[in-house]
Amino acid sequence: MKNIWLLLPCSLLLFSCGNKPAATTTTIDTIPVKIMPLQKQGSAISITASGQFTTDDEVYLSFKTNGIISNILVKEGDPVRKGQLLATLNLTEIDAQVQKEQLAFDKAQRDYQRIQRLYNDSVATLEQLENSKTVMDQVRQQLNTAQFNRSYSSIHATQDGYVLHKLVNSGQMVNAGTTVLQTNGASSTHWILRVGVSDREWAQVKIGDKATIEIPGQANDTLPGTVTRKSEGVDAQSGTFLIDVQLSGNKPAAIAAGMFGRCYIQSAASNSNTTWSIPYAALLDGNGSNGFVFITNDHKTAQKIPVTIAGVEKDNVLINSGMEQAGALIISGSAYLKDQSPIRIIP
């Protein structure tokens, strides 16, 4: 019995030593990724916009005075020559006003001449002579005003071109300044494509940027153009900012005022607004102008950083801030990464 009890502790000790658990080690898998080197550049931004063809000298013609329209001598689409008579008012009332002012001036002139003779005979005073002359001058100016209004009771073409719109008809009563006809100088001036863009696109486009213009129904026929004007305020009707793209060369026969067209503006970023062009697949959680990308500076660890989106191209996204300190961009494997994930570069 005594020997049995001596053996028990030893067997328990052997059992405990033989079943001691092994130490566990935790390993973190490295994720294979592809990268591309980053270099800040002034990438060209392509902006697509649609608008209407027009000219830069459209004129809205109207009468200087109120009246009833007597004749409108042109129709929409008619060619016109500079100085050509386009429309007239009924002149009965206007001629009567001119005649009234003429009679008043004639009377004032006679009165002044009579006072002048009396003054020469020392009958009238100098004050009476001066007052008479003042009245005559006032009436003369009233006559000039009436004659001026009479001359603008008819509408003449201001330049060679075409009638775009006829807004009233003969027999209508119109107020002074009411638009009667709209014309342009299409036969001798430059044509433009007026397009609407967003505020971000407006800021990217510069005067002088080159553009390619497509004519509707003629997909294979494109025209060169240049940005010549940027509006300084939003258009109330469309809610966009207007940009004028002037066509180079002569007007094509296929273009008419009001026709829709499309243009592709190539806007080169300035040195103060340079960008990075990255693949779509590298951008994560894009939301408006914000998003995230993964970069690496040591080729061992991935970093998740926020970026600002400047625009889009056909195959790439343009980033204008957030990547100033980045050495390389991770372009594949991003879906499996977290911030500070270990990575392994693959070809």
PyMOL commands that set and color helices and strands:
alter all, ss='L'
color gray80, all
select helices_A, chain A and resi 2-18+92-120+126-151+199-204+271-273+280-282+334-336
alter helices_A, ss='H'
color red, helices_A
select strands_A, chain A and resi 31-37+44-55+59-62+67-72+79-80+85-89+154-156+161-166+173-174+179-184+191-197+210-215+218-234+241-247+260-268+276-279+284-287+290-296+303-312+316-321+328-332+343-345
alter strands_A, ss='S'
color yellow, strands_A
deselect
rebuild
show_as cartoon
